[in-house]
Amino acid sequence: MTVKTNFALGVDSYKIDFNFVQSKSGSSDRLAAISLYDKNNQRLAQLHFYPGLTSFSVAERTDYVDILMSSDHLKDVYQTLRGEKPLYITFFRDNNKVLNNVWLGTSTHEPAGEEEGKGA
């Protein structure tokens, strides 16, 4: 996938994987990974959550973008995925065309007090 930048891509589904084995000599220290998919089930991004990670990084792969972040953000990202619709992900490049920023969120303004869930 060629990463489109400054363009909101619809996130239609996600898959979450938890790593319950935290091993110093084993596989990975990653706590969880969340894959984001479009309406054609094409993976757009994979979010990796690591304990103690203090920086944020993005890396372009052949057909998606890897995003590494602190496990401190897992709860907020998961709540956003479960509770907000429609969701979009946007990738941004710097002046040197390096992918360096990602935005995940809704594309429209929502009424105060979460009015969309109330009946008429």
Biopython code that builds the backbone (N, CA, C, O; Angstrom):
import numpy as np
from Bio.PDB.StructureBuilder import StructureBuilder

atoms = [
    (1, "MET", "N", (0.845, -1.170, 0.000)),
    (1, "MET", "CA", (0.000, 0.000, 0.000)),
    (1, "MET", "C", (0.891, 1.233, 0.000)),
    (1, "MET", "O", (1.779, 1.353, 0.844)),
    (2, "THR", "N", (0.675, 2.117, -0.903)),
    (2, "THR", "CA", (1.335, 3.408, -0.853)),
    (2, "THR", "C", (0.583, 4.249, 0.162)),
    (2, "THR", "O", (-0.628, 4.439, 0.051)),
    (3, "VAL", "N", (1.300, 4.745, 1.142)),
    (3, "VAL", "CA", (0.653, 5.503, 2.204)),
    (3, "VAL", "C", (0.207, 6.847, 1.660)),
    (3, "VAL", "O", (1.018, 7.653, 1.205)),
    (4, "LYS", "N", (-1.089, 7.072, 1.716)),
    (4, "LYS", "CA", (-1.629, 8.367, 1.332)),
    (4, "LYS", "C", (-1.464, 9.291, 2.523)),
    (4, "LYS", "O", (-1.742, 8.911, 3.660)),
    (5, "THR", "N", (-1.013, 10.495, 2.260)),
    (5, "THR", "CA", (-0.811, 11.418, 3.366)),
    (5, "THR", "C", (-1.775, 12.585, 3.275)),
    (5, "THR", "O", (-2.240, 12.966, 2.201)),
    (6, "ASN", "N", (-2.056, 13.140, 4.454)),
    (6, "ASN", "CA", (-2.987, 14.256, 4.579)),
    (6, "ASN", "C", (-4.344, 13.904, 3.990)),
    (6, "ASN", "O", (-5.032, 14.765, 3.441)),
    (7, "PHE", "N", (-4.725, 12.651, 4.103)),
    (7, "PHE", "CA", (-5.990, 12.152, 3.588)),
    (7, "PHE", "C", (-6.536, 11.158, 4.593)),
    (7, "PHE", "O", (-5.842, 10.212, 4.967)),
    (8, "ALA", "N", (-7.765, 11.355, 5.034)),
    (8, "ALA", "CA", (-8.363, 10.495, 6.051)),
    (8, "ALA", "C", (-8.819, 9.181, 5.423)),
    (8, "ALA", "O", (-9.624, 9.182, 4.492)),
    (9, "LEU", "N", (-8.310, 8.071, 5.927)),
    (9, "LEU", "CA", (-8.701, 6.742, 5.480)),
    (9, "LEU", "C", (-9.659, 6.151, 6.506)),
    (9, "LEU", "O", (-9.374, 6.176, 7.703)),
    (10, "GLY", "N", (-10.783, 5.623, 6.054)),
    (10, "GLY", "CA", (-11.775, 5.059, 6.957)),
    (10, "GLY", "C", (-11.291, 3.793, 7.638)),
    (10, "GLY", "O", (-10.762, 2.889, 6.990)),
    (11, "VAL", "N", (-11.474, 3.734, 8.951)),
    (11, "VAL", "CA", (-11.169, 2.532, 9.737)),
    (11, "VAL", "C", (-12.502, 1.838, 9.989)),
    (11, "VAL", "O", (-13.341, 2.345, 10.734)),
    (12, "ASP", "N", (-12.695, 0.674, 9.367)),
    (12, "ASP", "CA", (-13.973, -0.020, 9.469)),
    (12, "ASP", "C", (-13.969, -1.188, 10.444)),
    (12, "ASP", "O", (-15.026, -1.605, 10.916)),
    (13, "SER", "N", (-12.776, -1.725, 10.753)),
    (13, "SER", "CA", (-12.703, -2.815, 11.721)),
    (13, "SER", "C", (-11.301, -2.856, 12.312)),
    (13, "SER", "O", (-10.379, -2.213, 11.810)),
    (14, "TYR", "N", (-11.158, -3.613, 13.373)),
    (14, "TYR", "CA", (-9.858, -3.763, 14.009)),
    (14, "TYR", "C", (-9.747, -5.144, 14.622)),
    (14, "TYR", "O", (-10.748, -5.819, 14.863)),
    (15, "LYS", "N", (-8.508, -5.553, 14.871)),
    (15, "LYS", "CA", (-8.224, -6.828, 15.532)),
    (15, "LYS", "C", (-7.192, -6.522, 16.607)),
    (15, "LYS", "O", (-6.202, -5.835, 16.355)),
    (16, "ILE", "N", (-7.429, -7.036, 17.797)),
    (16, "ILE", "CA", (-6.506, -6.795, 18.905)),
    (16, "ILE", "C", (-5.889, -8.112, 19.356)),
    (16, "ILE", "O", (-6.579, -9.123, 19.488)),
    (17, "ASP", "N", (-4.589, -8.087, 19.589)),
    (17, "ASP", "CA", (-3.853, -9.245, 20.089)),
    (17, "ASP", "C", (-3.094, -8.821, 21.334)),
    (17, "ASP", "O", (-2.372, -7.824, 21.322)),
    (18, "PHE", "N", (-3.260, -9.588, 22.417)),
    (18, "PHE", "CA", (-2.540, -9.324, 23.656)),
    (18, "PHE", "C", (-1.427, -10.338, 23.814)),
    (18, "PHE", "O", (-1.599, -11.513, 23.490)),
    (19, "ASN", "N", (-0.289, -9.888, 24.310)),
    (19, "ASN", "CA", (0.829, -10.759, 24.619)),
    (19, "ASN", "C", (0.875, -10.907, 26.136)),
    (19, "ASN", "O", (1.225, -9.968, 26.851)),
    (20, "PHE", "N", (0.523, -12.082, 26.613)),
    (20, "PHE", "CA", (0.465, -12.296, 28.056)),
    (20, "PHE", "C", (1.771, -12.839, 28.629)),
    (20, "PHE", "O", (1.866, -13.062, 29.836)),
    (21, "VAL", "N", (2.770, -13.052, 27.792)),
    (21, "VAL", "CA", (4.068, -13.537, 28.256)),
    (21, "VAL", "C", (5.057, -12.392, 28.157)),
    (21, "VAL", "O", (5.454, -12.000, 27.059)),
    (22, "GLN", "N", (5.448, -11.865, 29.280)),
    (22, "GLN", "CA", (6.447, -10.804, 29.315)),
    (22, "GLN", "C", (7.774, -11.446, 29.690)),
    (22, "GLN", "O", (8.049, -11.679, 30.867)),
    (23, "SER", "N", (8.581, -11.727, 28.699)),
    (23, "SER", "CA", (9.804, -12.477, 28.907)),
    (23, "SER", "C", (11.024, -11.627, 28.601)),
    (23, "SER", "O", (11.067, -10.943, 27.579)),
    (24, "LYS", "N", (12.005, -11.666, 29.471)),
    (24, "LYS", "CA", (13.266, -10.960, 29.225)),
    (24, "LYS", "C", (14.087, -11.695, 28.166)),
    (24, "LYS", "O", (14.877, -11.077, 27.453)),
    (25, "SER", "N", (13.905, -12.998, 28.064)),
    (25, "SER", "CA", (14.692, -13.762, 27.094)),
    (25, "SER", "C", (13.829, -14.359, 25.988)),
    (25, "SER", "O", (14.342, -15.031, 25.093)),
    (26, "GLY", "N", (12.550, -14.122, 26.043)),
    (26, "GLY", "CA", (11.644, -14.737, 25.078)),
    (26, "GLY", "C", (11.299, -13.842, 23.917)),
    (26, "GLY", "O", (12.122, -13.056, 23.447)),
    (27, "SER", "N", (10.080, -13.972, 23.463)),
    (27, "SER", "CA", (9.645, -13.367, 22.210)),
    (27, "SER", "C", (9.664, -11.847, 22.215)),
    (27, "SER", "O", (10.526, -11.239, 21.582)),
    (28, "SER", "N", (8.740, -11.235, 22.910)),
    (28, "SER", "CA", (8.556, -9.801, 22.768)),
    (28, "SER", "C", (8.125, -9.183, 24.077)),
    (28, "SER", "O", (7.469, -9.819, 24.902)),
    (29, "ASP", "N", (8.503, -7.947, 24.250)),
    (29, "ASP", "CA", (8.014, -7.200, 25.399)),
    (29, "ASP", "C", (6.716, -6.480, 25.074)),
    (29, "ASP", "O", (6.140, -5.812, 25.933)),
    (30, "ARG", "N", (6.251, -6.617, 23.822)),
    (30, "ARG", "CA", (5.032, -5.930, 23.399)),
    (30, "ARG", "C", (3.845, -6.430, 24.212)),
    (30, "ARG", "O", (3.628, -7.636, 24.336)),
    (31, "LEU", "N", (3.083, -5.499, 24.762)),
    (31, "LEU", "CA", (1.900, -5.842, 25.547)),
    (31, "LEU", "C", (0.725, -6.196, 24.640)),
    (31, "LEU", "O", (-0.004, -7.152, 24.904)),
    (32, "ALA", "N", (0.545, -5.417, 23.565)),
    (32, "ALA", "CA", (-0.595, -5.644, 22.669)),
    (32, "ALA", "C", (-0.292, -5.062, 21.295)),
    (32, "ALA", "O", (0.594, -4.226, 21.124)),
    (33, "ALA", "N", (-1.063, -5.538, 20.326)),
    (33, "ALA", "CA", (-1.023, -4.976, 18.976)),
    (33, "ALA", "C", (-2.459, -4.862, 18.483)),
    (33, "ALA", "O", (-3.265, -5.772, 18.676)),
    (34, "ILE", "N", (-2.770, -3.742, 17.849)),
    (34, "ILE", "CA", (-4.094, -3.540, 17.265)),
    (34, "ILE", "C", (-3.902, -3.261, 15.778)),
    (34, "ILE", "O", (-3.213, -2.315, 15.397)),
    (35, "SER", "N", (-4.516, -4.090, 14.948)),
    (35, "SER", "CA", (-4.476, -3.885, 13.502)),
    (35, "SER", "C", (-5.751, -3.171, 13.081)),
    (35, "SER", "O", (-6.846, -3.548, 13.498)),
    (36, "LEU", "N", (-5.610, -2.140, 12.253)),
    (36, "LEU", "CA", (-6.738, -1.362, 11.749)),
    (36, "LEU", "C", (-6.967, -1.704, 10.282)),
    (36, "LEU", "O", (-6.019, -1.766, 9.500)),
    (37, "TYR", "N", (-8.234, -1.926, 9.906)),
    (37, "TYR", "CA", (-8.582, -2.356, 8.559)),
    (37, "TYR", "C", (-9.601, -1.417, 7.924)),
    (37, "TYR", "O", (-10.411, -0.797, 8.614)),
    (38, "ASP", "N", (-9.545, -1.322, 6.580)),
    (38, "ASP", "CA", (-10.539, -0.539, 5.854)),
    (38, "ASP", "C", (-11.725, -1.426, 5.494)),
    (38, "ASP", "O", (-11.781, -2.583, 5.910)),
    (39, "LYS", "N", (-12.672, -0.896, 4.727)),
    (39, "LYS", "CA", (-13.888, -1.646, 4.384)),
    (39, "LYS", "C", (-13.605, -2.854, 3.489)),
    (39, "LYS", "O", (-14.437, -3.758, 3.400)),
    (40, "ASN", "N", (-12.447, -2.885, 2.827)),
    (40, "ASN", "CA", (-12.063, -4.028, 1.991)),
    (40, "ASN", "C", (-11.200, -5.026, 2.746)),
    (40, "ASN", "O", (-10.615, -5.927, 2.145)),
    (41, "ASN", "N", (-11.119, -4.866, 4.067)),
    (41, "ASN", "CA", (-10.330, -5.716, 4.946)),
    (41, "ASN", "C", (-8.832, -5.628, 4.651)),
    (41, "ASN", "O", (-8.083, -6.570, 4.908)),
    (42, "GLN", "N", (-8.407, -4.491, 4.111)),
    (42, "GLN", "CA", (-6.990, -4.236, 3.896)),
    (42, "GLN", "C", (-6.436, -3.568, 5.143)),
    (42, "GLN", "O", (-7.001, -2.593, 5.637)),
    (43, "ARG", "N", (-5.325, -4.100, 5.651)),
    (43, "ARG", "CA", (-4.725, -3.519, 6.856)),
    (43, "ARG", "C", (-4.136, -2.155, 6.517)),
    (43, "ARG", "O", (-3.355, -2.019, 5.575)),
    (44, "LEU", "N", (-4.518, -1.153, 7.293)),
    (44, "LEU", "CA", (-4.012, 0.204, 7.124)),
    (44, "LEU", "C", (-2.818, 0.462, 8.033)),
    (44, "LEU", "O", (-1.838, 1.091, 7.635)),
    (45, "ALA", "N", (-2.920, -0.037, 9.266)),
    (45, "ALA", "CA", (-1.883, 0.225, 10.263)),
    (45, "ALA", "C", (-1.919, -0.858, 11.324)),
    (45, "ALA", "O", (-2.942, -1.505, 11.547)),
    (46, "GLN", "N", (-0.774, -1.039, 11.973)),
    (46, "GLN", "CA", (-0.717, -1.898, 13.147)),
    (46, "GLN", "C", (-0.090, -1.089, 14.269)),
    (46, "GLN", "O", (1.037, -0.607, 14.158)),
    (47, "LEU", "N", (-0.851, -0.949, 15.362)),
    (47, "LEU", "CA", (-0.414, -0.203, 16.535)),
    (47, "LEU", "C", (0.213, -1.181, 17.524)),
    (47, "LEU", "O", (-0.425, -2.157, 17.919)),
    (48, "HIS", "N", (1.444, -0.928, 17.923)),
    (48, "HIS", "CA", (2.162, -1.783, 18.868)),
    (48, "HIS", "C", (2.326, -1.025, 20.177)),
    (48, "HIS", "O", (2.774, 0.122, 20.176)),
    (49, "PHE", "N", (1.969, -1.651, 21.290)),
    (49, "PHE", "CA", (2.009, -1.009, 22.603)),
    (49, "PHE", "C", (3.057, -1.697, 23.470)),
    (49, "PHE", "O", (2.958, -2.889, 23.762)),
    (50, "TYR", "N", (4.071, -0.917, 23.880)),
    (50, "TYR", "CA", (5.172, -1.439, 24.680)),
    (50, "TYR", "C", (5.217, -0.749, 26.041)),
    (50, "TYR", "O", (5.079, 0.472, 26.117)),
    (51, "PRO", "N", (5.411, -1.527, 27.136)),
    (51, "PRO", "CA", (5.558, -0.914, 28.452)),
    (51, "PRO", "C", (6.848, -0.096, 28.514)),
    (51, "PRO", "O", (7.889, -0.521, 28.012)),
    (52, "GLY", "N", (6.767, 1.064, 29.126)),
    (52, "GLY", "CA", (7.955, 1.879, 29.355)),
    (52, "GLY", "C", (8.482, 2.612, 28.130)),
    (52, "GLY", "O", (9.488, 3.315, 28.227)),
    (53, "LEU", "N", (7.837, 2.469, 26.996)),
    (53, "LEU", "CA", (8.291, 3.177, 25.803)),
    (53, "LEU", "C", (8.024, 4.668, 25.979)),
    (53, "LEU", "O", (6.908, 5.065, 26.313)),
    (54, "THR", "N", (9.036, 5.488, 25.758)),
    (54, "THR", "CA", (8.872, 6.923, 25.978)),
    (54, "THR", "C", (8.775, 7.716, 24.684)),
    (54, "THR", "O", (8.539, 8.924, 24.720)),
    (55, "SER", "N", (8.953, 7.061, 23.544)),
    (55, "SER", "CA", (8.860, 7.780, 22.280)),
    (55, "SER", "C", (7.809, 7.131, 21.389)),
    (55, "SER", "O", (7.385, 5.999, 21.621)),
    (56, "PHE", "N", (7.408, 7.856, 20.389)),
    (56, "PHE", "CA", (6.423, 7.411, 19.412)),
    (56, "PHE", "C", (7.161, 7.281, 18.089)),
    (56, "PHE", "O", (7.961, 8.153, 17.751)),
    (57, "SER", "N", (6.913, 6.212, 17.329)),
    (57, "SER", "CA", (7.558, 6.096, 16.028)),
    (57, "SER", "C", (6.618, 5.445, 15.024)),
    (57, "SER", "O", (5.735, 4.667, 15.387)),
    (58, "VAL", "N", (6.821, 5.774, 13.773)),
    (58, "VAL", "CA", (6.057, 5.177, 12.681)),
    (58, "VAL", "C", (7.039, 4.646, 11.644)),
    (58, "VAL", "O", (8.107, 5.221, 11.433)),
    (59, "ALA", "N", (6.666, 3.540, 10.998)),
    (59, "ALA", "CA", (7.501, 2.944, 9.956)),
    (59, "ALA", "C", (6.605, 2.406, 8.855)),
    (59, "ALA", "O", (5.648, 1.678, 9.118)),
    (60, "GLU", "N", (6.918, 2.765, 7.637)),
    (60, "GLU", "CA", (6.158, 2.271, 6.491)),
    (60, "GLU", "C", (6.605, 0.861, 6.152)),
    (60, "GLU", "O", (7.799, 0.580, 6.043)),
    (61, "ARG", "N", (5.639, -0.011, 5.988)),
    (61, "ARG", "CA", (5.887, -1.370, 5.513)),
    (61, "ARG", "C", (5.374, -1.447, 4.080)),
    (61, "ARG", "O", (4.908, -0.446, 3.536)),
    (62, "THR", "N", (5.453, -2.596, 3.477)),
    (62, "THR", "CA", (5.011, -2.745, 2.096)),
    (62, "THR", "C", (3.536, -2.434, 1.927)),
    (62, "THR", "O", (3.148, -1.780, 0.959)),
    (63, "ASP", "N", (2.702, -2.897, 2.866)),
    (63, "ASP", "CA", (1.260, -2.746, 2.677)),
    (63, "ASP", "C", (0.527, -2.144, 3.869)),
    (63, "ASP", "O", (-0.703, -2.171, 3.900)),
    (64, "TYR", "N", (1.237, -1.606, 4.842)),
    (64, "TYR", "CA", (0.617, -0.946, 5.989)),
    (64, "TYR", "C", (1.672, -0.121, 6.720)),
    (64, "TYR", "O", (2.830, -0.082, 6.304)),
    (65, "VAL", "N", (1.278, 0.535, 7.799)),
    (65, "VAL", "CA", (2.184, 1.346, 8.610)),
    (65, "VAL", "C", (2.240, 0.775, 10.020)),
    (65, "VAL", "O", (1.201, 0.520, 10.630)),
    (66, "ASP", "N", (3.451, 0.573, 10.542)),
    (66, "ASP", "CA", (3.652, 0.183, 11.934)),
    (66, "ASP", "C", (3.752, 1.438, 12.792)),
    (66, "ASP", "O", (4.449, 2.390, 12.441)),
    (67, "ILE", "N", (3.051, 1.427, 13.916)),
    (67, "ILE", "CA", (3.091, 2.557, 14.845)),
    (67, "ILE", "C", (3.438, 2.001, 16.220)),
    (67, "ILE", "O", (2.702, 1.171, 16.755)),
    (68, "LEU", "N", (4.544, 2.446, 16.792)),
    (68, "LEU", "CA", (4.975, 2.004, 18.106)),
    (68, "LEU", "C", (4.711, 3.098, 19.117)),
    (68, "LEU", "O", (5.042, 4.261, 18.888)),
    (69, "MET", "N", (4.104, 2.716, 20.253)),
    (69, "MET", "CA", (3.798, 3.687, 21.292)),
    (69, "MET", "C", (3.775, 3.010, 22.662)),
    (69, "MET", "O", (3.822, 1.785, 22.769)),
    (70, "SER", "N", (3.702, 3.824, 23.687)),
    (70, "SER", "CA", (3.680, 3.339, 25.064)),
    (70, "SER", "C", (2.376, 2.601, 25.354)),
    (70, "SER", "O", (1.315, 2.968, 24.850)),
    (71, "SER", "N", (2.471, 1.569, 26.164)),
    (71, "SER", "CA", (1.266, 0.843, 26.587)),
    (71, "SER", "C", (0.355, 1.739, 27.437)),
    (71, "SER", "O", (-0.805, 1.397, 27.664)),
    (72, "ASP", "N", (0.870, 2.878, 27.906)),
    (72, "ASP", "CA", (0.031, 3.832, 28.641)),
    (72, "ASP", "C", (-1.126, 4.337, 27.776)),
    (72, "ASP", "O", (-2.142, 4.785, 28.308)),
    (73, "HIS", "N", (-0.984, 4.268, 26.443)),
    (73, "HIS", "CA", (-2.020, 4.760, 25.534)),
    (73, "HIS", "C", (-3.024, 3.689, 25.118)),
    (73, "HIS", "O", (-4.006, 3.999, 24.444)),
    (74, "LEU", "N", (-2.797, 2.445, 25.503)),
    (74, "LEU", "CA", (-3.651, 1.340, 25.058)),
    (74, "LEU", "C", (-5.109, 1.545, 25.441)),
    (74, "LEU", "O", (-5.993, 1.379, 24.601)),
    (75, "LYS", "N", (-5.374, 1.896, 26.675)),
    (75, "LYS", "CA", (-6.759, 2.062, 27.137)),
    (75, "LYS", "C", (-7.489, 3.132, 26.325)),
    (75, "LYS", "O", (-8.619, 2.914, 25.889)),
    (76, "ASP", "N", (-6.856, 4.273, 26.121)),
    (76, "ASP", "CA", (-7.505, 5.359, 25.383)),
    (76, "ASP", "C", (-7.761, 4.990, 23.928)),
    (76, "ASP", "O", (-8.832, 5.278, 23.394)),
    (77, "VAL", "N", (-6.791, 4.359, 23.287)),
    (77, "VAL", "CA", (-6.967, 3.948, 21.893)),
    (77, "VAL", "C", (-8.083, 2.915, 21.794)),
    (77, "VAL", "O", (-8.933, 3.001, 20.908)),
    (78, "TYR", "N", (-8.083, 1.945, 22.695)),
    (78, "TYR", "CA", (-9.114, 0.899, 22.668)),
    (78, "TYR", "C", (-10.509, 1.490, 22.896)),
    (78, "TYR", "O", (-11.457, 1.113, 22.207)),
    (79, "GLN", "N", (-10.642, 2.405, 23.850)),
    (79, "GLN", "CA", (-11.941, 3.043, 24.101)),
    (79, "GLN", "C", (-12.400, 3.846, 22.891)),
    (79, "GLN", "O", (-13.591, 3.869, 22.580)),
    (80, "THR", "N", (-11.484, 4.494, 22.216)),
    (80, "THR", "CA", (-11.833, 5.247, 21.013)),
    (80, "THR", "C", (-12.321, 4.302, 19.921)),
    (80, "THR", "O", (-13.331, 4.575, 19.273)),
    (81, "LEU", "N", (-11.624, 3.208, 19.712)),
    (81, "LEU", "CA", (-12.030, 2.242, 18.686)),
    (81, "LEU", "C", (-13.412, 1.666, 18.981)),
    (81, "LEU", "O", (-14.227, 1.506, 18.072)),
    (82, "ARG", "N", (-13.675, 1.356, 20.238)),
    (82, "ARG", "CA", (-14.961, 0.748, 20.601)),
    (82, "ARG", "C", (-16.115, 1.744, 20.609)),
    (82, "ARG", "O", (-17.246, 1.386, 20.280)),
    (83, "GLY", "N", (-15.837, 2.990, 20.981)),
    (83, "GLY", "CA", (-16.931, 3.903, 21.235)),
    (83, "GLY", "C", (-17.201, 4.969, 20.194)),
    (83, "GLY", "O", (-18.266, 5.586, 20.215)),
    (84, "GLU", "N", (-16.283, 5.201, 19.297)),
    (84, "GLU", "CA", (-16.450, 6.303, 18.343)),
    (84, "GLU", "C", (-16.604, 5.783, 16.924)),
    (84, "GLU", "O", (-15.834, 4.926, 16.487)),
    (85, "LYS", "N", (-17.569, 6.282, 16.219)),
    (85, "LYS", "CA", (-17.790, 5.925, 14.814)),
    (85, "LYS", "C", (-18.327, 7.146, 14.095)),
    (85, "LYS", "O", (-19.099, 7.883, 14.708)),
    (86, "PRO", "N", (-17.994, 7.414, 12.879)),
    (86, "PRO", "CA", (-16.963, 6.726, 12.094)),
    (86, "PRO", "C", (-15.567, 7.172, 12.513)),
    (86, "PRO", "O", (-15.374, 8.282, 13.009)),
    (87, "LEU", "N", (-14.601, 6.286, 12.305)),
    (87, "LEU", "CA", (-13.204, 6.561, 12.642)),
    (87, "LEU", "C", (-12.371, 6.664, 11.378)),
    (87, "LEU", "O", (-12.635, 6.001, 10.375)),
    (88, "TYR", "N", (-11.367, 7.507, 11.454)),
    (88, "TYR", "CA", (-10.454, 7.706, 10.326)),
    (88, "TYR", "C", (-9.024, 7.763, 10.836)),
    (88, "TYR", "O", (-8.774, 8.181, 11.967)),
    (89, "ILE", "N", (-8.087, 7.340, 9.993)),
    (89, "ILE", "CA", (-6.665, 7.487, 10.295)),
    (89, "ILE", "C", (-6.056, 8.311, 9.175)),
    (89, "ILE", "O", (-6.332, 8.093, 7.995)),
    (90, "THR", "N", (-5.219, 9.263, 9.571)),
    (90, "THR", "CA", (-4.543, 10.133, 8.612)),
    (90, "THR", "C", (-3.050, 10.093, 8.898)),
    (90, "THR", "O", (-2.626, 10.182, 10.050)),
    (91, "PHE", "N", (-2.265, 9.960, 7.848)),
    (91, "PHE", "CA", (-0.810, 9.941, 7.952)),
    (91, "PHE", "C", (-0.265, 11.261, 7.412)),
    (91, "PHE", "O", (-0.748, 11.773, 6.401)),
    (92, "PHE", "N", (0.743, 11.807, 8.091)),
    (92, "PHE", "CA", (1.339, 13.077, 7.687)),
    (92, "PHE", "C", (2.834, 12.900, 7.453)),
    (92, "PHE", "O", (3.495, 12.123, 8.142)),
    (93, "ARG", "N", (3.350, 13.623, 6.484)),
    (93, "ARG", "CA", (4.784, 13.635, 6.194)),
    (93, "ARG", "C", (5.360, 15.015, 6.512)),
    (93, "ARG", "O", (4.661, 16.026, 6.447)),
    (94, "ASP", "N", (6.652, 15.035, 6.859)),
    (94, "ASP", "CA", (7.320, 16.313, 7.074)),
    (94, "ASP", "C", (7.780, 16.888, 5.734)),
    (94, "ASP", "O", (7.480, 16.321, 4.684)),
    (95, "ASN", "N", (8.491, 17.986, 5.762)),
    (95, "ASN", "CA", (8.952, 18.641, 4.536)),
    (95, "ASN", "C", (9.904, 17.775, 3.710)),
    (95, "ASN", "O", (10.059, 17.992, 2.508)),
    (96, "ASN", "N", (10.542, 16.790, 4.356)),
    (96, "ASN", "CA", (11.447, 15.878, 3.653)),
    (96, "ASN", "C", (10.736, 14.613, 3.184)),
    (96, "ASN", "O", (11.381, 13.649, 2.769)),
    (97, "LYS", "N", (9.407, 14.618, 3.253)),
    (97, "LYS", "CA", (8.557, 13.506, 2.819)),
    (97, "LYS", "C", (8.702, 12.259, 3.694)),
    (97, "LYS", "O", (8.416, 11.145, 3.254)),
    (98, "VAL", "N", (9.145, 12.458, 4.930)),
    (98, "VAL", "CA", (9.263, 11.361, 5.891)),
    (98, "VAL", "C", (7.960, 11.267, 6.673)),
    (98, "VAL", "O", (7.489, 12.257, 7.234)),
    (99, "LEU", "N", (7.382, 10.075, 6.707)),
    (99, "LEU", "CA", (6.172, 9.848, 7.488)),
    (99, "LEU", "C", (6.514, 10.020, 8.963)),
    (99, "LEU", "O", (7.347, 9.285, 9.494)),
    (100, "ASN", "N", (5.877, 10.987, 9.631)),
    (100, "ASN", "CA", (6.284, 11.272, 11.004)),
    (100, "ASN", "C", (5.141, 11.573, 11.961)),
    (100, "ASN", "O", (5.388, 11.883, 13.127)),
    (101, "ASN", "N", (3.887, 11.491, 11.495)),
    (101, "ASN", "CA", (2.781, 11.823, 12.378)),
    (101, "ASN", "C", (1.540, 11.055, 11.933)),
    (101, "ASN", "O", (1.329, 10.836, 10.740)),
    (102, "VAL", "N", (0.731, 10.653, 12.894)),
    (102, "VAL", "CA", (-0.490, 9.897, 12.611)),
    (102, "VAL", "C", (-1.607, 10.477, 13.456)),
    (102, "VAL", "O", (-1.407, 10.815, 14.623)),
    (103, "TRP", "N", (-2.777, 10.588, 12.864)),
    (103, "TRP", "CA", (-3.956, 11.066, 13.573)),
    (103, "TRP", "C", (-5.036, 10.006, 13.470)),
    (103, "TRP", "O", (-5.320, 9.522, 12.374)),
    (104, "LEU", "N", (-5.648, 9.633, 14.593)),
    (104, "LEU", "CA", (-6.755, 8.682, 14.634)),
    (104, "LEU", "C", (-7.905, 9.353, 15.355)),
    (104, "LEU", "O", (-7.745, 9.800, 16.491)),
    (105, "GLY", "N", (-9.056, 9.432, 14.719)),
    (105, "GLY", "CA", (-10.187, 10.061, 15.381)),
    (105, "GLY", "C", (-11.400, 10.130, 14.481)),
    (105, "GLY", "O", (-11.441, 9.529, 13.407)),
    (106, "THR", "N", (-12.389, 10.877, 14.944)),
    (106, "THR", "CA", (-13.609, 11.051, 14.169)),
    (106, "THR", "C", (-13.414, 12.209, 13.202)),
    (106, "THR", "O", (-12.545, 13.057, 13.400)),
    (107, "SER", "N", (-14.217, 12.235, 12.173)),
    (107, "SER", "CA", (-14.052, 13.289, 11.176)),
    (107, "SER", "C", (-15.075, 14.400, 11.335)),
    (107, "SER", "O", (-14.972, 15.436, 10.679)),
    (108, "THR", "N", (-16.051, 14.198, 12.191)),
    (108, "THR", "CA", (-17.107, 15.189, 12.343)),
    (108, "THR", "C", (-17.181, 15.654, 13.786)),
    (108, "THR", "O", (-16.707, 14.974, 14.696)),
    (109, "HIS", "N", (-17.768, 16.796, 13.980)),
    (109, "HIS", "CA", (-17.989, 17.293, 15.337)),
    (109, "HIS", "C", (-19.119, 16.487, 15.961)),
    (109, "HIS", "O", (-20.096, 16.143, 15.296)),
    (110, "GLU", "N", (-18.973, 16.194, 17.237)),
    (110, "GLU", "CA", (-20.009, 15.470, 17.958)),
    (110, "GLU", "C", (-20.682, 16.400, 18.943)),
    (110, "GLU", "O", (-20.044, 17.307, 19.479)),
    (111, "PRO", "N", (-21.967, 16.185, 19.186)),
    (111, "PRO", "CA", (-22.660, 17.033, 20.154)),
    (111, "PRO", "C", (-22.095, 16.852, 21.561)),
    (111, "PRO", "O", (-21.630, 15.770, 21.919)),
    (112, "ALA", "N", (-22.138, 17.895, 22.334)),
    (112, "ALA", "CA", (-21.685, 17.810, 23.731)),
    (112, "ALA", "C", (-22.549, 16.824, 24.488)),
    (112, "ALA", "O", (-23.758, 16.760, 24.268)),
    (113, "GLY", "N", (-21.938, 16.054, 25.381)),
    (113, "GLY", "CA", (-22.683, 15.109, 26.210)),
    (113, "GLY", "C", (-23.046, 13.818, 25.492)),
    (113, "GLY", "O", (-23.946, 13.100, 25.927)),
    (114, "GLU", "N", (-22.358, 13.515, 24.400)),
    (114, "GLU", "CA", (-22.583, 12.265, 23.680)),
    (114, "GLU", "C", (-24.059, 12.084, 23.308)),
    (114, "GLU", "O", (-24.639, 11.030, 23.571)),
    (115, "GLU", "N", (-24.643, 13.070, 22.719)),
    (115, "GLU", "CA", (-26.057, 13.067, 22.343)),
    (115, "GLU", "C", (-26.420, 11.990, 21.323)),
    (115, "GLU", "O", (-27.585, 11.602, 21.238)),
    (116, "GLU", "N", (-25.445, 11.494, 20.541)),
    (116, "GLU", "CA", (-25.803, 10.569, 19.478)),
    (116, "GLU", "C", (-26.389, 9.267, 19.992)),
    (116, "GLU", "O", (-27.057, 8.561, 19.236)),
    (117, "GLY", "N", (-26.158, 8.926, 21.258)),
    (117, "GLY", "CA", (-26.677, 7.683, 21.809)),
    (117, "GLY", "C", (-28.063, 7.799, 22.422)),
    (117, "GLY", "O", (-28.622, 6.796, 22.865)),
    (118, "LYS", "N", (-28.622, 8.987, 22.458)),
    (118, "LYS", "CA", (-29.926, 9.193, 23.098)),
    (118, "LYS", "C", (-31.051, 9.065, 22.082)),
    (118, "LYS", "O", (-30.925, 9.507, 20.940)),
    (119, "GLY", "N", (-32.121, 8.472, 22.498)),
    (119, "GLY", "CA", (-33.299, 8.324, 21.627)),
    (119, "GLY", "C", (-34.065, 9.620, 21.503)),
    (119, "GLY", "O", (-33.922, 10.526, 22.323)),
    (120, "ALA", "N", (-34.884, 9.697, 20.464)),
    (120, "ALA", "CA", (-35.662, 10.929, 20.214)),
    (120, "ALA", "C", (-36.934, 10.946, 21.029)),
    (120, "ALA", "O", (-37.708, 11.900, 20.947)),
]
sb = StructureBuilder()
sb.init_structure("model")
sb.init_model(0)
sb.init_chain("A")
sb.init_seg("    ")
for serial, (resi, resn, name, xyz) in enumerate(atoms, 1):
    if name == "N":
        sb.init_residue(resn, " ", resi, " ")
    sb.init_atom(name, np.array(xyz, "f"), 0.0, 1.0, " ", f" {name:<3s}", serial, name[0])
structure = sb.get_structure()
